[in-house]
Amino acid sequence: MTGYGELFRLDGRRALVVGAGSGIGRESALALAAHGADVICADRDGATAAETAGRANAAHYLLDVLDPAAVTRAATELEPIDILVFTAATNVRKRLLDYTEEEFDRVVGLNLAAAFRLLRAFGGGMAERGRGSIIGFASIRAFTVEPGQGVYAATKSGLVQLLRTAAAELGPSGVRVNAIAPGVVETPLTAPIKADPSWYDAYAAKSALGRWAQPSELAGAVVYLASDAASFVTGSCLMVDGGWTAVDGRFDPPT
């Protein structure tokens, strides 16, 4: 009989959260720790990683995912890892014709290439042990775009497909791989938008719930996908967007 009372518990599992220094990554680390996981808070900002670790009674680790050697070294030093969560991302809001090669490389490098490195570094160990959960953060921009979001959207769409492929390849070894696609969330990445009241309000009005999300509202999805509650969930992209992608436009017609 399934012990439903323990379905979301993560006791005895070791979780690595990349991007744990702030925003969604920080809340993910705190939530995983609250459900019993042994959490390692990784970030390229060691001070913020340590701050999160202190709040979660967890370990912290300095990691720059843009450095391939550093990612390989992390896998060697931190294994075994049962749960891998990565949230780190960047965006340059420009129309495509105004993008520079350097800006393109910067966005693709962090949002997609770094995710590939993490999958390759930690997926093998999970497959050898016959268990594991990998959770990457995509975005609603993987599915719906606007001017100025082209490269970011391309990386997030690419990430979804990368994770789906990993789910297909690692599934026979007992490893689950999923994506989470947030809508607009109040994080350091979206601070410039929040600073513009008209832009902030327009985004709030787009979702069915009529507001932005807080980073803590993504944590439940992370715990779910990491836990046995999602034991038959792999290759999915869980929308946590307040209904943004379900709502067709901003006009509410008379009925």
C-alpha positions as CSV (number, residue, x, y, z in Angstrom):
1,M,0.0,0.0,0.0
2,T,1.3,3.5,-0.9
3,G,2.1,5.6,2.1
4,Y,0.4,8.8,0.9
5,G,1.4,10.7,4.0
6,E,5.1,10.4,3.0
7,L,4.6,10.9,-0.7
8,F,6.4,14.3,-0.8
9,R,9.1,13.5,1.7
10,L,12.7,13.5,0.5
11,D,14.5,12.1,3.5
12,G,17.7,10.4,2.5
13,R,18.0,12.1,-0.8
14,R,20.8,14.4,-1.8
15,A,19.8,17.5,-3.8
16,L,22.0,20.0,-5.7
17,V,20.3,23.3,-6.5
18,V,22.2,25.4,-9.0
19,G,21.3,29.1,-8.8
20,A,20.4,28.8,-5.1
21,G,21.7,32.2,-4.2
22,S,18.5,34.1,-5.0
23,G,15.0,34.0,-6.4
24,I,13.5,30.7,-7.5
25,G,16.7,28.8,-6.8
26,R,16.8,29.9,-3.2
27,E,13.1,29.0,-2.6
28,S,13.6,25.6,-4.2
29,A,16.6,24.9,-1.9
30,L,14.6,25.9,1.2
31,A,11.6,23.8,0.1
32,L,13.6,20.7,-0.6
33,A,15.3,21.0,2.7
34,A,12.0,21.4,4.5
35,H,10.9,18.1,3.0
36,G,13.9,16.3,4.3
37,A,16.4,16.5,1.5
38,D,20.1,16.9,2.1
39,V,20.6,20.1,0.1
40,I,23.7,21.6,-1.5
41,C,23.2,25.3,-2.5
42,A,25.4,26.1,-5.5
43,D,25.9,29.5,-7.1
44,R,28.6,31.5,-8.7
45,D,28.1,34.0,-5.9
46,G,29.5,32.3,-2.9
47,A,28.1,34.7,-0.3
48,T,24.5,34.4,-1.5
49,A,24.8,30.6,-1.7
50,A,26.1,30.5,1.9
51,E,23.2,32.7,3.0
52,T,20.7,30.3,1.5
53,A,22.5,27.4,3.0
54,G,22.4,29.0,6.4
55,R,18.6,29.3,6.2
56,A,18.2,25.8,5.0
57,N,20.7,24.1,7.3
58,A,22.4,23.0,4.2
59,A,25.8,22.9,2.5
60,H,27.0,25.5,0.0
61,Y,29.2,25.2,-3.0
62,L,30.8,27.8,-5.3
63,L,30.0,26.9,-8.9
64,D,30.3,28.8,-12.2
65,V,28.3,26.7,-14.7
66,L,29.9,28.7,-17.6
67,D,33.2,26.9,-16.8
68,P,33.0,23.3,-18.2
69,A,35.9,22.2,-16.0
70,A,34.2,23.5,-12.9
71,V,31.0,21.6,-13.7
72,T,33.0,18.4,-14.2
73,R,34.8,18.9,-10.9
74,A,31.6,19.6,-9.1
75,A,30.2,16.2,-10.2
76,T,33.3,14.5,-8.9
77,E,33.3,16.3,-5.6
78,L,29.5,16.3,-4.9
79,E,28.3,12.9,-6.1
80,P,26.1,11.1,-5.4
81,I,23.3,13.5,-6.3
82,D,19.7,12.2,-6.4
83,I,18.0,15.5,-7.3
84,L,19.4,18.2,-9.6
85,V,17.6,21.5,-9.9
86,F,19.0,24.3,-12.1
87,T,17.5,27.8,-12.3
88,A,20.3,30.1,-13.5
89,A,19.4,32.1,-16.6
90,T,20.0,35.5,-18.2
91,N,18.3,37.6,-20.8
92,V,19.1,40.5,-23.1
93,R,15.9,42.2,-24.1
94,K,16.6,43.4,-27.7
95,R,15.1,42.8,-31.0
96,L,16.9,40.3,-33.1
97,L,18.3,42.7,-35.6
98,D,19.9,44.7,-32.8
99,Y,21.5,41.7,-31.1
100,T,25.3,41.4,-31.0
101,E,27.2,38.1,-31.3
102,E,28.5,38.6,-27.8
103,E,25.0,39.0,-26.4
104,F,23.7,36.0,-28.3
105,D,26.6,33.8,-27.0
106,R,26.0,35.1,-23.4
107,V,22.3,34.1,-23.4
108,V,22.8,30.8,-25.1
109,G,25.8,30.0,-23.0
110,L,24.1,30.3,-19.7
111,N,20.5,29.2,-20.6
112,L,21.3,26.3,-22.8
113,A,24.9,25.2,-22.9
114,A,25.3,25.3,-19.1
115,A,22.2,23.1,-18.8
116,F,23.8,20.6,-21.2
117,R,26.9,20.5,-19.1
118,L,24.9,19.8,-15.9
119,L,22.9,17.1,-17.6
120,R,26.0,15.4,-18.9
121,A,27.9,15.8,-15.6
122,F,25.2,14.5,-13.2
123,G,23.0,12.4,-15.4
124,G,25.5,9.6,-15.8
125,G,25.9,9.0,-12.1
126,M,22.1,8.9,-11.6
127,A,21.8,6.4,-14.5
128,E,24.4,4.2,-12.9
129,R,22.6,4.2,-9.6
130,G,19.2,3.6,-11.2
131,R,17.4,6.6,-9.8
132,G,17.3,10.4,-9.9
133,S,15.3,13.5,-10.7
134,I,16.5,16.3,-12.9
135,I,14.5,19.5,-13.0
136,G,15.3,22.5,-15.2
137,F,13.6,25.8,-15.4
138,A,12.3,26.8,-18.8
139,S,9.8,29.6,-19.2
140,I,6.5,30.5,-20.8
141,R,8.7,32.0,-23.5
142,A,9.4,28.5,-24.7
143,F,5.9,28.6,-26.0
144,T,4.8,32.2,-26.5
145,V,7.0,35.1,-27.5
146,E,7.0,38.9,-27.8
147,P,9.4,41.4,-29.5
148,G,12.7,41.5,-27.8
149,Q,12.6,38.0,-26.3
150,G,13.7,36.0,-29.3
151,V,17.0,34.6,-28.2
152,Y,15.8,34.0,-24.6
153,A,12.7,32.2,-26.0
154,A,14.9,30.1,-28.3
155,T,17.0,29.0,-25.4
156,K,14.0,28.1,-23.3
157,S,12.4,26.2,-26.1
158,G,15.7,24.4,-26.7
159,L,16.0,23.6,-23.0
160,V,12.5,21.9,-23.0
161,Q,13.5,19.7,-25.9
162,L,16.9,19.0,-24.4
163,L,15.2,17.8,-21.2
164,R,12.6,15.8,-23.1
165,T,15.4,14.0,-24.9
166,A,17.2,13.4,-21.6
167,A,14.0,11.9,-20.3
168,A,13.9,9.5,-23.2
169,E,17.5,8.5,-22.9
170,L,17.7,8.2,-19.1
171,G,14.3,6.9,-18.4
172,P,15.2,3.2,-18.9
173,S,17.8,3.7,-16.2
174,G,15.3,5.0,-13.7
175,V,16.1,8.7,-14.0
176,R,13.2,11.2,-14.5
177,V,13.8,14.6,-16.3
178,N,11.3,17.4,-16.3
179,A,11.0,21.1,-16.9
180,I,9.1,23.8,-15.1
181,A,7.9,26.8,-17.1
182,P,7.1,29.8,-14.9
183,G,5.2,32.9,-16.0
184,V,6.3,36.3,-14.7
185,V,8.0,36.0,-11.3
186,E,9.4,38.7,-9.1
187,T,13.1,37.9,-9.2
188,P,16.3,39.8,-9.8
189,L,16.0,38.9,-13.5
190,T,12.7,40.7,-13.9
191,A,13.6,43.7,-11.7
192,P,13.8,46.1,-14.7
193,I,10.2,45.2,-15.7
194,K,8.9,45.6,-12.2
195,A,10.5,49.1,-12.1
196,D,8.2,50.2,-15.0
197,P,4.6,50.4,-13.6
198,S,2.9,50.2,-17.0
199,W,5.0,47.2,-18.0
200,Y,4.5,45.5,-14.7
201,D,0.7,46.0,-14.8
202,A,0.4,44.8,-18.4
203,Y,2.2,41.5,-17.5
204,A,0.0,41.1,-14.4
205,A,-3.2,41.5,-16.5
206,K,-2.1,38.9,-19.0
207,S,-2.4,35.9,-16.6
208,A,-5.7,34.4,-15.5
209,L,-4.9,35.2,-11.9
210,G,-4.1,38.9,-12.7
211,R,-0.8,39.1,-10.9
212,W,2.8,38.2,-10.8
213,A,4.2,35.1,-9.0
214,Q,6.5,35.1,-6.0
215,P,9.5,32.8,-6.2
216,S,8.1,30.8,-3.3
217,E,5.1,29.8,-5.5
218,L,7.4,27.8,-7.7
219,A,8.8,25.7,-4.9
220,G,5.9,23.3,-4.7
221,A,6.4,22.3,-8.3
222,V,10.0,21.5,-7.5
223,V,9.2,19.4,-4.5
224,Y,6.5,17.6,-6.5
225,L,8.8,16.7,-9.4
226,A,11.6,15.7,-7.1
227,S,9.4,13.4,-5.0
228,D,7.7,10.0,-5.3
229,A,4.5,11.9,-5.9
230,A,5.8,12.3,-9.5
231,S,7.2,8.8,-9.8
232,F,5.6,8.4,-13.2
233,V,6.2,11.9,-14.5
234,T,9.0,12.4,-16.9
235,G,9.5,14.3,-20.1
236,S,7.0,16.9,-19.0
237,C,6.9,20.6,-18.8
238,L,4.9,21.8,-15.9
239,M,3.4,25.2,-16.5
240,V,3.4,27.4,-13.3
241,D,2.3,30.6,-15.1
242,G,-1.0,31.7,-13.4
243,G,-2.8,30.7,-16.5
244,W,-0.8,32.9,-18.9
245,T,-0.5,30.4,-21.7
246,A,-4.2,29.4,-21.3
247,V,-5.6,32.9,-21.8
248,D,-6.0,34.1,-25.3
249,G,-5.3,37.8,-25.3
250,R,-6.3,40.5,-22.9
251,F,-9.8,41.2,-24.1
252,D,-12.7,39.8,-22.1
253,P,-15.6,39.7,-24.7
254,P,-19.2,40.0,-23.6
255,T,-21.0,36.6,-23.4
